[in-house]
């Protein structure tokens, strides 16, 4: 059953308008904050995931090579000590 009272109808319209305005303000604030973060982070030198993984692989290979070289040195020193 709908109310025929124009005052209530006006109040409902006002509440709907306020809700729409609040939703718009929330969306605008979120987009503004996101844009500010992009600007702040844009000046920093971050590496991509691919670059990070490549350097990580290089470090692992270098570590393995160092271990092999350490074993060779130990073997050579053992030979020269005899």
PDB file of N, CA, C and O in Angstrom:
ATOM      1  N   UNK A   1       0.840  -1.171   0.000  1.00  0.00           N
ATOM      2  CA  UNK A   1       0.000   0.000   0.000  1.00  0.00           C
ATOM      3  C   UNK A   1       0.886   1.236   0.000  1.00  0.00           C
ATOM      4  O   UNK A   1       1.720   1.414   0.888  1.00  0.00           O
ATOM      5  N   UNK A   2       0.700   2.085  -1.000  1.00  0.00           N
ATOM      6  CA  UNK A   2       1.504   3.300  -1.103  1.00  0.00           C
ATOM      7  C   UNK A   2       0.861   4.435  -0.334  1.00  0.00           C
ATOM      8  O   UNK A   2      -0.361   4.555  -0.253  1.00  0.00           O
ATOM      9  N   UNK A   3       1.722   5.258   0.226  1.00  0.00           N
ATOM     10  CA  UNK A   3       1.237   6.410   0.975  1.00  0.00           C
ATOM     11  C   UNK A   3       0.933   7.539  -0.007  1.00  0.00           C
ATOM     12  O   UNK A   3       1.658   7.736  -0.982  1.00  0.00           O
ATOM     13  N   UNK A   4      -0.099   8.246   0.248  1.00  0.00           N
ATOM     14  CA  UNK A   4      -0.474   9.375  -0.594  1.00  0.00           C
ATOM     15  C   UNK A   4       0.055  10.689  -0.031  1.00  0.00           C
ATOM     16  O   UNK A   4      -0.194  11.754  -0.596  1.00  0.00           O
ATOM     17  N   UNK A   5       0.774  10.617   1.064  1.00  0.00           N
ATOM     18  CA  UNK A   5       1.275  11.809   1.718  1.00  0.00           C
ATOM     19  C   UNK A   5       2.444  12.358   0.908  1.00  0.00           C
ATOM     20  O   UNK A   5       3.457  11.673   0.769  1.00  0.00           O
ATOM     21  N   UNK A   6       2.333  13.582   0.365  1.00  0.00           N
ATOM     22  CA  UNK A   6       3.409  14.149  -0.443  1.00  0.00           C
ATOM     23  C   UNK A   6       4.684  14.419   0.357  1.00  0.00           C
ATOM     24  O   UNK A   6       5.783  14.437  -0.198  1.00  0.00           O
ATOM     25  N   UNK A   7       4.529  14.625   1.636  1.00  0.00           N
ATOM     26  CA  UNK A   7       5.695  14.883   2.467  1.00  0.00           C
ATOM     27  C   UNK A   7       6.559  13.621   2.587  1.00  0.00           C
ATOM     28  O   UNK A   7       7.787  13.691   2.544  1.00  0.00           O
ATOM     29  N   UNK A   8       5.910  12.491   2.735  1.00  0.00           N
ATOM     30  CA  UNK A   8       6.647  11.223   2.811  1.00  0.00           C
ATOM     31  C   UNK A   8       7.291  10.922   1.465  1.00  0.00           C
ATOM     32  O   UNK A   8       8.432  10.464   1.417  1.00  0.00           O
ATOM     33  N   UNK A   9       6.584  11.169   0.385  1.00  0.00           N
ATOM     34  CA  UNK A   9       7.129  10.939  -0.954  1.00  0.00           C
ATOM     35  C   UNK A   9       8.352  11.821  -1.183  1.00  0.00           C
ATOM     36  O   UNK A   9       9.350  11.367  -1.743  1.00  0.00           O
ATOM     37  N   UNK A  10       8.278  13.068  -0.757  1.00  0.00           N
ATOM     38  CA  UNK A  10       9.426  13.965  -0.888  1.00  0.00           C
ATOM     39  C   UNK A  10      10.602  13.488  -0.042  1.00  0.00           C
ATOM     40  O   UNK A  10      11.752  13.566  -0.473  1.00  0.00           O
ATOM     41  N   UNK A  11      10.315  12.998   1.152  1.00  0.00           N
ATOM     42  CA  UNK A  11      11.373  12.484   2.021  1.00  0.00           C
ATOM     43  C   UNK A  11      12.048  11.265   1.388  1.00  0.00           C
ATOM     44  O   UNK A  11      13.270  11.130   1.447  1.00  0.00           O
ATOM     45  N   UNK A  12      11.259  10.390   0.790  1.00  0.00           N
ATOM     46  CA  UNK A  12      11.811   9.203   0.128  1.00  0.00           C
ATOM     47  C   UNK A  12      12.690   9.629  -1.048  1.00  0.00           C
ATOM     48  O   UNK A  12      13.775   9.080  -1.241  1.00  0.00           O
ATOM     49  N   UNK A  13      12.229  10.601  -1.832  1.00  0.00           N
ATOM     50  CA  UNK A  13      13.035  11.105  -2.954  1.00  0.00           C
ATOM     51  C   UNK A  13      14.349  11.699  -2.451  1.00  0.00           C
ATOM     52  O   UNK A  13      15.407  11.485  -3.043  1.00  0.00           O
ATOM     53  N   UNK A  14      14.265  12.443  -1.359  1.00  0.00           N
ATOM     54  CA  UNK A  14      15.458  13.053  -0.775  1.00  0.00           C
ATOM     55  C   UNK A  14      16.431  11.980  -0.289  1.00  0.00           C
ATOM     56  O   UNK A  14      17.639  12.098  -0.493  1.00  0.00           O
ATOM     57  N   UNK A  15      15.910  10.938   0.351  1.00  0.00           N
ATOM     58  CA  UNK A  15      16.764   9.856   0.843  1.00  0.00           C
ATOM     59  C   UNK A  15      17.422   9.119  -0.325  1.00  0.00           C
ATOM     60  O   UNK A  15      18.605   8.786  -0.255  1.00  0.00           O
ATOM     61  N   UNK A  16      16.675   8.863  -1.384  1.00  0.00           N
ATOM     62  CA  UNK A  16      17.242   8.199  -2.562  1.00  0.00           C
ATOM     63  C   UNK A  16      18.326   9.059  -3.210  1.00  0.00           C
ATOM     64  O   UNK A  16      19.369   8.548  -3.620  1.00  0.00           O
ATOM     65  N   UNK A  17      18.079  10.347  -3.299  1.00  0.00           N
ATOM     66  CA  UNK A  17      19.083  11.247  -3.870  1.00  0.00           C
ATOM     67  C   UNK A  17      20.335  11.287  -3.012  1.00  0.00           C
ATOM     68  O   UNK A  17      21.448  11.283  -3.538  1.00  0.00           O
ATOM     69  N   UNK A  18      20.166  11.326  -1.703  1.00  0.00           N
ATOM     70  CA  UNK A  18      21.313  11.351  -0.794  1.00  0.00           C
ATOM     71  C   UNK A  18      22.117  10.066  -0.913  1.00  0.00           C
ATOM     72  O   UNK A  18      23.347  10.099  -0.900  1.00  0.00           O
ATOM     73  N   UNK A  19      21.435   8.943  -1.029  1.00  0.00           N
ATOM     74  CA  UNK A  19      22.134   7.665  -1.167  1.00  0.00           C
ATOM     75  C   UNK A  19      22.930   7.636  -2.472  1.00  0.00           C
ATOM     76  O   UNK A  19      24.066   7.163  -2.492  1.00  0.00           O
ATOM     77  N   UNK A  20      22.351   8.131  -3.545  1.00  0.00           N
ATOM     78  CA  UNK A  20      23.059   8.182  -4.823  1.00  0.00           C
ATOM     79  C   UNK A  20      24.266   9.104  -4.763  1.00  0.00           C
ATOM     80  O   UNK A  20      25.332   8.783  -5.289  1.00  0.00           O
ATOM     81  N   UNK A  21      24.092  10.250  -4.119  1.00  0.00           N
ATOM     82  CA  UNK A  21      25.193  11.193  -3.979  1.00  0.00           C
ATOM     83  C   UNK A  21      26.309  10.596  -3.130  1.00  0.00           C
ATOM     84  O   UNK A  21      27.487  10.750  -3.452  1.00  0.00           O
ATOM     85  N   UNK A  22      25.945   9.923  -2.057  1.00  0.00           N
ATOM     86  CA  UNK A  22      26.943   9.301  -1.186  1.00  0.00           C
ATOM     87  C   UNK A  22      27.704   8.207  -1.934  1.00  0.00           C
ATOM     88  O   UNK A  22      28.921   8.089  -1.790  1.00  0.00           O
ATOM     89  N   UNK A  23      27.003   7.419  -2.722  1.00  0.00           N
ATOM     90  CA  UNK A  23      27.662   6.359  -3.505  1.00  0.00           C
ATOM     91  C   UNK A  23      28.633   6.971  -4.509  1.00  0.00           C
ATOM     92  O   UNK A  23      29.734   6.458  -4.705  1.00  0.00           O
ATOM     93  N   UNK A  24      28.226   8.061  -5.142  1.00  0.00           N
ATOM     94  CA  UNK A  24      29.102   8.746  -6.094  1.00  0.00           C
ATOM     95  C   UNK A  24      30.334   9.327  -5.421  1.00  0.00           C
ATOM     96  O   UNK A  24      31.436   9.253  -5.965  1.00  0.00           O
ATOM     97  N   UNK A  25      30.151   9.906  -4.239  1.00  0.00           N
ATOM     98  CA  UNK A  25      31.285  10.463  -3.507  1.00  0.00           C
ATOM     99  C   UNK A  25      32.253   9.359  -3.084  1.00  0.00           C
ATOM    100  O   UNK A  25      33.470   9.538  -3.134  1.00  0.00           O
ATOM    101  N   UNK A  26      31.709   8.231  -2.670  1.00  0.00           N
ATOM    102  CA  UNK A  26      32.556   7.103  -2.272  1.00  0.00           C
ATOM    103  C   UNK A  26      33.377   6.611  -3.461  1.00  0.00           C
ATOM    104  O   UNK A  26      34.580   6.377  -3.339  1.00  0.00           O
ATOM    105  N   UNK A  27      32.728   6.457  -4.600  1.00  0.00           N
ATOM    106  CA  UNK A  27      33.409   5.997  -5.812  1.00  0.00           C
ATOM    107  C   UNK A  27      34.496   6.997  -6.224  1.00  0.00           C
ATOM    108  O   UNK A  27      35.603   6.600  -6.589  1.00  0.00           O
ATOM    109  N   UNK A  28      34.181   8.273  -6.164  1.00  0.00           N
ATOM    110  CA  UNK A  28      35.151   9.305  -6.546  1.00  0.00           C
ATOM    111  C   UNK A  28      36.342   9.330  -5.585  1.00  0.00           C
ATOM    112  O   UNK A  28      37.484   9.490  -6.018  1.00  0.00           O
ATOM    113  N   UNK A  29      36.084   9.175  -4.291  1.00  0.00           N
ATOM    114  CA  UNK A  29      37.170   9.158  -3.306  1.00  0.00           C
ATOM    115  C   UNK A  29      38.073   7.941  -3.528  1.00  0.00           C
ATOM    116  O   UNK A  29      39.295   8.049  -3.427  1.00  0.00           O
ATOM    117  N   UNK A  30      37.477   6.794  -3.827  1.00  0.00           N
ATOM    118  CA  UNK A  30      38.262   5.580  -4.065  1.00  0.00           C
ATOM    119  C   UNK A  30      39.153   5.757  -5.301  1.00  0.00           C
ATOM    120  O   UNK A  30      40.333   5.407  -5.274  1.00  0.00           O
ATOM    121  N   UNK A  31      38.589   6.296  -6.372  1.00  0.00           N
ATOM    122  CA  UNK A  31      39.364   6.507  -7.599  1.00  0.00           C
ATOM    123  C   UNK A  31      40.474   7.528  -7.383  1.00  0.00           C
ATOM    124  O   UNK A  31      41.575   7.373  -7.910  1.00  0.00           O
ATOM    125  N   UNK A  32      40.185   8.568  -6.611  1.00  0.00           N
ATOM    126  CA  UNK A  32      41.193   9.585  -6.309  1.00  0.00           C
ATOM    127  C   UNK A  32      42.339   8.992  -5.502  1.00  0.00           C
ATOM    128  O   UNK A  32      43.506   9.265  -5.784  1.00  0.00           O
ATOM    129  N   UNK A  33      42.011   8.180  -4.500  1.00  0.00           N
ATOM    130  CA  UNK A  33      43.052   7.545  -3.684  1.00  0.00           C
ATOM    131  C   UNK A  33      43.888   6.594  -4.532  1.00  0.00           C
ATOM    132  O   UNK A  33      45.108   6.539  -4.384  1.00  0.00           O
ATOM    133  N   UNK A  34      43.241   5.852  -5.411  1.00  0.00           N
ATOM    134  CA  UNK A  34      43.961   4.930  -6.293  1.00  0.00           C
ATOM    135  C   UNK A  34      44.918   5.703  -7.210  1.00  0.00           C
ATOM    136  O   UNK A  34      46.049   5.273  -7.438  1.00  0.00           O
ATOM    137  N   UNK A  35      44.463   6.825  -7.722  1.00  0.00           N
ATOM    138  CA  UNK A  35      45.304   7.640  -8.608  1.00  0.00           C
ATOM    139  C   UNK A  35      46.498   8.220  -7.853  1.00  0.00           C
ATOM    140  O   UNK A  35      47.608   8.261  -8.384  1.00  0.00           O
ATOM    141  N   UNK A  36      46.276   8.667  -6.623  1.00  0.00           N
ATOM    142  CA  UNK A  36      47.378   9.184  -5.808  1.00  0.00           C
ATOM    143  C   UNK A  36      48.413   8.107  -5.522  1.00  0.00           C
ATOM    144  O   UNK A  36      49.614   8.375  -5.552  1.00  0.00           O
ATOM    145  N   UNK A  37      47.955   6.889  -5.245  1.00  0.00           N
ATOM    146  CA  UNK A  37      48.882   5.783  -4.995  1.00  0.00           C
ATOM    147  C   UNK A  37      49.691   5.464  -6.251  1.00  0.00           C
ATOM    148  O   UNK A  37      50.890   5.196  -6.166  1.00  0.00           O
ATOM    149  N   UNK A  38      49.046   5.492  -7.407  1.00  0.00           N
ATOM    150  CA  UNK A  38      49.766   5.239  -8.658  1.00  0.00           C
ATOM    151  C   UNK A  38      50.853   6.281  -8.868  1.00  0.00           C
ATOM    152  O   UNK A  38      51.969   5.948  -9.268  1.00  0.00           O
ATOM    153  N   UNK A  39      50.532   7.541  -8.600  1.00  0.00           N
ATOM    154  CA  UNK A  39      51.511   8.614  -8.751  1.00  0.00           C
ATOM    155  C   UNK A  39      52.663   8.443  -7.771  1.00  0.00           C
ATOM    156  O   UNK A  39      53.825   8.618  -8.139  1.00  0.00           O
ATOM    157  N   UNK A  40      52.349   8.103  -6.525  1.00  0.00           N
ATOM    158  CA  UNK A  40      53.386   7.937  -5.509  1.00  0.00           C
ATOM    159  C   UNK A  40      54.268   6.737  -5.822  1.00  0.00           C
ATOM    160  O   UNK A  40      55.488   6.811  -5.675  1.00  0.00           O
ATOM    161  N   UNK A  41      53.677   5.655  -6.243  1.00  0.00           N
ATOM    162  CA  UNK A  41      54.438   4.441  -6.530  1.00  0.00           C
ATOM    163  C   UNK A  41      55.170   4.539  -7.867  1.00  0.00           C
ATOM    164  O   UNK A  41      56.171   3.852  -8.074  1.00  0.00           O
ATOM    165  N   UNK A  42      54.688   5.371  -8.759  1.00  0.00           N
ATOM    166  CA  UNK A  42      55.298   5.500 -10.082  1.00  0.00           C
ATOM    167  C   UNK A  42      56.720   6.034 -10.023  1.00  0.00           C
ATOM    168  O   UNK A  42      57.537   5.697 -10.880  1.00  0.00           O
ATOM    169  N   UNK A  43      57.030   6.852  -9.041  1.00  0.00           N
ATOM    170  CA  UNK A  43      58.358   7.415  -8.928  1.00  0.00           C
ATOM    171  C   UNK A  43      59.374   6.455  -8.339  1.00  0.00           C
ATOM    172  O   UNK A  43      60.577   6.709  -8.398  1.00  0.00           O
ATOM    173  N   UNK A  44      58.907   5.363  -7.775  1.00  0.00           N
ATOM    174  CA  UNK A  44      59.816   4.404  -7.165  1.00  0.00           C
ATOM    175  C   UNK A  44      60.272   3.388  -8.202  1.00  0.00           C
ATOM    176  O   UNK A  44      59.561   3.097  -9.164  1.00  0.00           O
ATOM    177  N   UNK A  45      61.453   2.865  -7.991  1.00  0.00           N
ATOM    178  CA  UNK A  45      62.018   1.895  -8.932  1.00  0.00           C
ATOM    179  C   UNK A  45      61.733   0.481  -8.458  1.00  0.00           C
ATOM    180  O   UNK A  45      62.538  -0.114  -7.741  1.00  0.00           O
ATOM    181  N   UNK A  46      60.602  -0.049  -8.853  1.00  0.00           N
ATOM    182  CA  UNK A  46      60.263  -1.426  -8.532  1.00  0.00           C
ATOM    183  C   UNK A  46      60.605  -2.308  -9.722  1.00  0.00           C
ATOM    184  O   UNK A  46      60.511  -1.875 -10.871  1.00  0.00           O
ATOM    185  N   UNK A  47      60.998  -3.533  -9.450  1.00  0.00           N
ATOM    186  CA  UNK A  47      61.303  -4.471 -10.531  1.00  0.00           C
ATOM    187  C   UNK A  47      60.059  -5.280 -10.842  1.00  0.00           C
ATOM    188  O   UNK A  47      59.174  -5.448 -10.003  1.00  0.00           O
ATOM    189  N   UNK A  48      60.013  -5.777 -12.066  1.00  0.00           N
ATOM    190  CA  UNK A  48      58.898  -6.631 -12.429  1.00  0.00           C
ATOM    191  C   UNK A  48      59.136  -8.028 -11.887  1.00  0.00           C
ATOM    192  O   UNK A  48      60.251  -8.356 -11.481  1.00  0.00           O
ATOM    193  N   UNK A  49      58.130  -8.829 -11.878  1.00  0.00           N
ATOM    194  CA  UNK A  49      58.249 -10.203 -11.392  1.00  0.00           C
ATOM    195  C   UNK A  49      59.215 -10.990 -12.265  1.00  0.00           C
ATOM    196  O   UNK A  49      59.987 -11.804 -11.759  1.00  0.00           O
ATOM    197  N   UNK A  50      59.177 -10.753 -13.573  1.00  0.00           N
ATOM    198  CA  UNK A  50      60.068 -11.459 -14.489  1.00  0.00           C
ATOM    199  C   UNK A  50      61.528 -11.119 -14.207  1.00  0.00           C
ATOM    200  O   UNK A  50      62.388 -11.999 -14.214  1.00  0.00           O
ATOM    201  N   UNK A  51      61.807  -9.829 -13.956  1.00  0.00           N
ATOM    202  CA  UNK A  51      63.171  -9.419 -13.632  1.00  0.00           C
ATOM    203  C   UNK A  51      63.633 -10.051 -12.320  1.00  0.00           C
ATOM    204  O   UNK A  51      64.770 -10.508 -12.212  1.00  0.00           O
ATOM    205  N   UNK A  52      62.755 -10.073 -11.335  1.00  0.00           N
ATOM    206  CA  UNK A  52      63.097 -10.664 -10.043  1.00  0.00           C
ATOM    207  C   UNK A  52      63.415 -12.149 -10.195  1.00  0.00           C
ATOM    208  O   UNK A  52      64.403 -12.637  -9.648  1.00  0.00           O
ATOM    209  N   UNK A  53      62.572 -12.865 -10.942  1.00  0.00           N
ATOM    210  CA  UNK A  53      62.803 -14.297 -11.142  1.00  0.00           C
ATOM    211  C   UNK A  53      64.104 -14.560 -11.895  1.00  0.00           C
ATOM    212  O   UNK A  53      64.814 -15.520 -11.595  1.00  0.00           O
ATOM    213  N   UNK A  54      64.421 -13.704 -12.878  1.00  0.00           N
ATOM    214  CA  UNK A  54      65.663 -13.874 -13.635  1.00  0.00           C
ATOM    215  C   UNK A  54      66.882 -13.704 -12.730  1.00  0.00           C
ATOM    216  O   UNK A  54      67.822 -14.496 -12.802  1.00  0.00           O
ATOM    217  N   UNK A  55      66.875 -12.695 -11.893  1.00  0.00           N
ATOM    218  CA  UNK A  55      67.999 -12.462 -10.979  1.00  0.00           C
ATOM    219  C   UNK A  55      68.081 -13.575  -9.946  1.00  0.00           C
ATOM    220  O   UNK A  55      69.176 -13.987  -9.563  1.00  0.00           O
ATOM    221  N   UNK A  56      66.946 -14.058  -9.498  1.00  0.00           N
ATOM    222  CA  UNK A  56      66.923 -15.161  -8.536  1.00  0.00           C
ATOM    223  C   UNK A  56      67.557 -16.412  -9.143  1.00  0.00           C
ATOM    224  O   UNK A  56      68.331 -17.104  -8.481  1.00  0.00           O
ATOM    225  N   UNK A  57      67.226 -16.700 -10.413  1.00  0.00           N
ATOM    226  CA  UNK A  57      67.830 -17.850 -11.102  1.00  0.00           C
ATOM    227  C   UNK A  57      69.331 -17.661 -11.271  1.00  0.00           C
ATOM    228  O   UNK A  57      70.102 -18.604 -11.095  1.00  0.00           O
ATOM    229  N   UNK A  58      69.746 -16.445 -11.613  1.00  0.00           N
ATOM    230  CA  UNK A  58      71.169 -16.164 -11.775  1.00  0.00           C
ATOM    231  C   UNK A  58      71.907 -16.378 -10.453  1.00  0.00           C
ATOM    232  O   UNK A  58      73.004 -16.936 -10.440  1.00  0.00           O
ATOM    233  N   UNK A  59      71.320 -15.945  -9.358  1.00  0.00           N
ATOM    234  CA  UNK A  59      71.951 -16.111  -8.048  1.00  0.00           C
ATOM    235  C   UNK A  59      72.066 -17.591  -7.684  1.00  0.00           C
ATOM    236  O   UNK A  59      73.076 -18.014  -7.122  1.00  0.00           O
ATOM    237  N   UNK A  60      71.044 -18.372  -8.000  1.00  0.00           N
ATOM    238  CA  UNK A  60      71.091 -19.807  -7.702  1.00  0.00           C
ATOM    239  C   UNK A  60      72.188 -20.490  -8.516  1.00  0.00           C
ATOM    240  O   UNK A  60      72.906 -21.343  -7.993  1.00  0.00           O
ATOM    241  N   UNK A  61      72.323 -20.121  -9.792  1.00  0.00           N
ATOM    242  CA  UNK A  61      73.378 -20.701 -10.634  1.00  0.00           C
ATOM    243  C   UNK A  61      74.760 -20.297 -10.117  1.00  0.00           C
ATOM    244  O   UNK A  61      75.678 -21.117 -10.095  1.00  0.00           O
ATOM    245  N   UNK A  62      74.910 -19.054  -9.708  1.00  0.00           N
ATOM    246  CA  UNK A  62      76.198 -18.588  -9.178  1.00  0.00           C
ATOM    247  C   UNK A  62      76.542 -19.331  -7.887  1.00  0.00           C
ATOM    248  O   UNK A  62      77.701 -19.681  -7.660  1.00  0.00           O
ATOM    249  N   UNK A  63      75.546 -19.569  -7.051  1.00  0.00           N
ATOM    250  CA  UNK A  63      75.774 -20.295  -5.803  1.00  0.00           C
ATOM    251  C   UNK A  63      76.241 -21.727  -6.094  1.00  0.00           C
ATOM    252  O   UNK A  63      77.167 -22.226  -5.455  1.00  0.00           O
ATOM    253  N   UNK A  64      75.594 -22.381  -7.064  1.00  0.00           N
ATOM    254  CA  UNK A  64      75.998 -23.746  -7.441  1.00  0.00           C
ATOM    255  C   UNK A  64      77.424 -23.762  -7.987  1.00  0.00           C
ATOM    256  O   UNK A  64      78.213 -24.650  -7.665  1.00  0.00           O
ATOM    257  N   UNK A  65      77.739 -22.778  -8.811  1.00  0.00           N
ATOM    258  CA  UNK A  65      79.083 -22.696  -9.390  1.00  0.00           C
ATOM    259  C   UNK A  65      80.124 -22.463  -8.302  1.00  0.00           C
ATOM    260  O   UNK A  65      81.207 -23.047  -8.348  1.00  0.00           O
ATOM    261  N   UNK A  66      79.810 -21.617  -7.325  1.00  0.00           N
ATOM    262  CA  UNK A  66      80.731 -21.372  -6.213  1.00  0.00           C
ATOM    263  C   UNK A  66      80.987 -22.641  -5.419  1.00  0.00           C
ATOM    264  O   UNK A  66      82.116 -22.896  -5.001  1.00  0.00           O
ATOM    265  N   UNK A  67      79.952 -23.436  -5.207  1.00  0.00           N
ATOM    266  CA  UNK A  67      80.118 -24.693  -4.478  1.00  0.00           C
ATOM    267  C   UNK A  67      81.020 -25.658  -5.252  1.00  0.00           C
ATOM    268  O   UNK A  67      81.873 -26.322  -4.662  1.00  0.00           O
ATOM    269  N   UNK A  68      80.831 -25.734  -6.575  1.00  0.00           N
ATOM    270  CA  UNK A  68      81.671 -26.610  -7.399  1.00  0.00           C
ATOM    271  C   UNK A  68      83.123 -26.145  -7.370  1.00  0.00           C
ATOM    272  O   UNK A  68      84.038 -26.961  -7.262  1.00  0.00           O
ATOM    273  N   UNK A  69      83.332 -24.840  -7.465  1.00  0.00           N
ATOM    274  CA  UNK A  69      84.688 -24.300  -7.434  1.00  0.00           C
ATOM    275  C   UNK A  69      85.346 -24.531  -6.069  1.00  0.00           C
ATOM    276  O   UNK A  69      86.544 -24.806  -5.993  1.00  0.00           O
ATOM    277  N   UNK A  70      84.570 -24.419  -5.008  1.00  0.00           N
ATOM    278  CA  UNK A  70      85.111 -24.670  -3.668  1.00  0.00           C
ATOM    279  C   UNK A  70      85.553 -26.131  -3.551  1.00  0.00           C
ATOM    280  O   UNK A  70      86.583 -26.421  -2.943  1.00  0.00           O
ATOM    281  N   UNK A  71      84.779 -27.047  -4.131  1.00  0.00           N
ATOM    282  CA  UNK A  71      85.158 -28.460  -4.113  1.00  0.00           C
ATOM    283  C   UNK A  71      86.441 -28.694  -4.920  1.00  0.00           C
ATOM    284  O   UNK A  71      87.313 -29.450  -4.492  1.00  0.00           O
ATOM    285  N   UNK A  72      86.557 -28.048  -6.082  1.00  0.00           N
ATOM    286  CA  UNK A  72      87.766 -28.190  -6.907  1.00  0.00           C
ATOM    287  C   UNK A  72      88.992 -27.657  -6.179  1.00  0.00           C
ATOM    288  O   UNK A  72      90.059 -28.270  -6.208  1.00  0.00           O
ATOM    289  N   UNK A  73      88.831 -26.503  -5.522  1.00  0.00           N
ATOM    290  CA  UNK A  73      89.951 -25.914  -4.778  1.00  0.00           C
ATOM    291  C   UNK A  73      90.375 -26.849  -3.649  1.00  0.00           C
ATOM    292  O   UNK A  73      91.565 -27.064  -3.422  1.00  0.00           O
ATOM    293  N   UNK A  74      89.397 -27.398  -2.950  1.00  0.00           N
ATOM    294  CA  UNK A  74      89.717 -28.317  -1.859  1.00  0.00           C
ATOM    295  C   UNK A  74      90.456 -29.539  -2.396  1.00  0.00           C
ATOM    296  O   UNK A  74      91.404 -30.014  -1.771  1.00  0.00           O
ATOM    297  N   UNK A  75      90.027 -30.050  -3.549  1.00  0.00           N
ATOM    298  CA  UNK A  75      90.689 -31.215  -4.151  1.00  0.00           C
ATOM    299  C   UNK A  75      92.111 -30.866  -4.572  1.00  0.00           C
ATOM    300  O   UNK A  75      93.026 -31.656  -4.339  1.00  0.00           O
ATOM    301  N   UNK A  76      92.319 -29.710  -5.183  1.00  0.00           N
ATOM    302  CA  UNK A  76      93.653 -29.269  -5.614  1.00  0.00           C
ATOM    303  C   UNK A  76      94.580 -29.050  -4.418  1.00  0.00           C
ATOM    304  O   UNK A  76      95.753 -29.422  -4.458  1.00  0.00           O
ATOM    305  N   UNK A  77      94.049 -28.446  -3.356  1.00  0.00           N
ATOM    306  CA  UNK A  77      94.858 -28.243  -2.155  1.00  0.00           C
ATOM    307  C   UNK A  77      95.234 -29.577  -1.515  1.00  0.00           C
ATOM    308  O   UNK A  77      96.339 -29.730  -0.994  1.00  0.00           O
ATOM    309  N   UNK A  78      94.325 -30.533  -1.555  1.00  0.00           N
ATOM    310  CA  UNK A  78      94.623 -31.854  -1.012  1.00  0.00           C
ATOM    311  C   UNK A  78      95.723 -32.522  -1.837  1.00  0.00           C
ATOM    312  O   UNK A  78      96.601 -33.173  -1.272  1.00  0.00           O
ATOM    313  N   UNK A  79      95.690 -32.370  -3.169  1.00  0.00           N
ATOM    314  CA  UNK A  79      96.701 -32.932  -4.050  1.00  0.00           C
ATOM    315  C   UNK A  79      98.080 -32.293  -3.792  1.00  0.00           C
ATOM    316  O   UNK A  79      99.099 -32.980  -3.712  1.00  0.00           O
ATOM    317  N   UNK A  80      98.074 -30.985  -3.669  1.00  0.00           N
ATOM    318  CA  UNK A  80      99.348 -30.276  -3.495  1.00  0.00           C
ATOM    319  C   UNK A  80      99.948 -30.520  -2.096  1.00  0.00           C
ATOM    320  O   UNK A  80     101.158 -30.389  -1.913  1.00  0.00           O
ATOM    321  N   UNK A  81      99.126 -30.864  -1.137  1.00  0.00           N
ATOM    322  CA  UNK A  81      99.626 -31.142   0.212  1.00  0.00           C
ATOM    323  C   UNK A  81     100.340 -32.472   0.287  1.00  0.00           C
ATOM    324  O   UNK A  81     101.145 -32.689   1.192  1.00  0.00           O
ATOM    325  N   UNK A  82     100.061 -33.374  -0.653  1.00  0.00           N
ATOM    326  CA  UNK A  82     100.688 -34.709  -0.627  1.00  0.00           C
ATOM    327  C   UNK A  82     102.083 -34.672  -1.102  1.00  0.00           C
ATOM    328  O   UNK A  82     102.750 -35.707  -1.142  1.00  0.00           O
TER     329      UNK A  82
END
